[in-house]
Amino acid sequence: MRSRLCVYQHVGFSLSLLGWVCSLVATVLPQWLTLNTDLIVTETFSIGIWETCVAQDEGAVHCKGYSSLLSLPQDIQLARILMCVSVALGLLSLGLSLSGLRSITCFSDDETTKGMLAVSGGAFFFLAGVTTLAPVSYMAHVTVAKFWDPTVPGFVPRWEFGPALFVGWVGGFLLLLGGLLLITSQCCLRKPKAIIELKPPLETVKRTMWYKMEYV
């Protein structure tokens, strides 16, 4: 039981760590949405939550950061805030869950304390997955709604999904899976407490019976 718990904890921690890295990469990537135009076929436009970029066929990429936070669309503002919260929650979860692993004893040897740390780390990983999937899915929903907007003429270029959205989806699902695995492994595979049953020694019982027989 103890070895199975360690295996599940390590798998959950590894999945969560990989998901946090994907969430961090999605936050930094500027290719949340991409745009190809028929007028300028040699350039590809992309927007992220921090900057906009233009990539040319020659390999040159020119990026420019947003000048003001208040002038940004609401979907980009929301995505920026939630992705930063997700990265911060994931970083906190890494410390908590690492301290709660059974195979690491440099932080604490108490099983109850380590169990609480592991569960807390898994819960924060789960929240980090939610805060990653929410902005990514919302940006995808807005993009699909604008892409199929009947009021926009068909010849007008439309934004499409960028690589950062797919990286964010992968990271969010890995964070959810790793967090749930840490929580369920600690709750279902923890070592049960031993039941101590106090019984008098056999020699004591025999002596008591012998004294009673002699007294009679």
N, C-alpha and C positions, 0 to 999 in steps of 0.2 A: 504493500500500500504506500509506503514511504517513497519507494523508487518510482512508482507510477505518478505520484504527486509531483516529484521533481521533474519528470519527463514532461508532464502537462504544463507545468510552470515555465519550463524552458521554451517549449513550443509557443505558448502564449506570449511570452516576453519577446521572442524572436519575431513573431508576426507583428506585434505591436511596434517594435523598433523599426521594422521595414515599412510599416504603414506610416509611422511618423516621418521617416525620411522622404517617402513619397509626398506626404502633405507639405513638407518643407520645400521640396522641389517644385511642386505645383504653385506654391506661394510666390516663389522667385521667378518662375518662367513667365515671359511676356506673351506667350502664345495661348491665351485663353480663347480668343476668337481670331479667325483668319478670314481674309478677304482677297479674292482674285478678281480682277477686272479684265474685261475684253479690250479696253482702251490701252491699258499698259500691261501687257502680258508678261513682261520681264520683271515685274515687281509684285511682291506679296505683302500685303499689309496685315498687321497683327496688333491686337491690343491685350494688355494685361491689367492687373490691378495696381501696378506701379508705373508703367510706362507704355508708350506705343512705339512700334518698330516698323521699319520698311526693309525687307530683304530683297536683294537683287540677284539675278541669275549669275552674276560674276562672283558672288560670294560675299559681297559687302552688305553689312547690316547696320542701319542707322536707327538709333533709339533716342527717344526724348521723354523725360519724366513729366508727370503732370505738374502744372504750375501751382494749382490751388486745390485743396481738398474739398472746399465748399462748392466748387464748380463741377465736380464729378457727378455722373449719374448715380442714382440711388443704388442701383444694383452693384456698381463697382465699389461704392462706399461700404455697402453691407458685406460684400465679399472680402474686402480688405480687413475689416474689423474682425469678422468671424475667423478668417484664416490665421490672423495673428493670435487670436484667443486659442485656436486649435494647436498652434505650435507651442504656445506657452503651457497649455494643459498637458501636451505630450511630453514636454521637457520635465514637468513636475512629476508626471506618471513614471517616467524612466527612473527617477531617483527613488520613488516610493516602492515600485515593484522590484527594483534591483535589491533594495534593502530587505524585501520580504521573501526572496528566494531561499529555499531550504538549503541549497548547496553553498550559500554564502553566509559565513558566520562572523565576519569581521565587524558587522554593525550591531547584531544582537543575537543571543542564543535562545531567548525565550520564544517558544513556539507560538504562544498566543499573540505576542507583539508582532512577530513576523507574519502571522496569518492576517492580522489587521492591516499591516502595511501592504501585503499582496492584494487584498481585496480593495483597499483604497486606490492602489495603482491601477487595478483593472477597471474600477469605476471611472477614474479620470481618463483612462484610455478610451473607454466607451464614449464619454462626453466629447473627447477630442475627435472621435470618428463622426459623431453627430454634427459638430461644428465644422467639419470638413465637407461632409456630404451636403449640408444645407446650402452654402453659397454656390458650390459647383452645380448642384441640381437646379438651383434657382436661375443661375446664368444660362444653363442649357434650356430651361423652360422659356425664358425671355427670348432667347435666340430662335427657338422653334416658332414661337408665336409671331415674331417679326418676319421670319422667313416665309411663312404661309399667310401673311397678311394680304387679303384680297385688294385692299386699297392701294397697295404699292404696285406700280407697273412691273411687268415681267422682265423688262430690259434693265431694271435697276439692280446693281450688284447687291448681294446679300451676304451677311456674315454667317460663317459656319463654325463648327466645333474645332477648337485647337487642341494640340497635344496636352496642354495643361489640364483640361477638363478630364481627360481619360486618366491621367496620372492622379488627379485628385480623387476620382471615383475609386481607383484601386487602393489608394492610401486610406480613404475613409472606411472601406469594407474590411481592410486588414486591421485597422484600429478597432473596429467593432468586434471582429472575430477574436483578436488577441485579448481584448478586455474581457469579453464573455468567458473565454477559456481560463483566464486567471481567476475570475470570480467563481465559476462553477467548479474548478478543480480544487479550490480551497474549501468550498462548502460541501462538496460531495466526496472528496478523497482524503480528507484530513483524518489523522489517526484518532480513533475513539479513545476516550479516557478509560483507563482501567478501573474496573469495579473492585474495590477492596472489601473482601468479606472476612470479618473477624470471627474466627473459630478458636475455641480453647484447644490447646495441644492435647493429643491423645493420651499422653502419660498423665497429665493433670486429671483427665476424666477417670482414668483407671484408678488413680490414687484416691480420688473422692469416693468412688464406689467401694473400694476396699475398706476405707475408714467407716463408711456407713454399715457395711456388713459386720465389722468387728464390734461396732457399737451395739448393734442389735444382739 
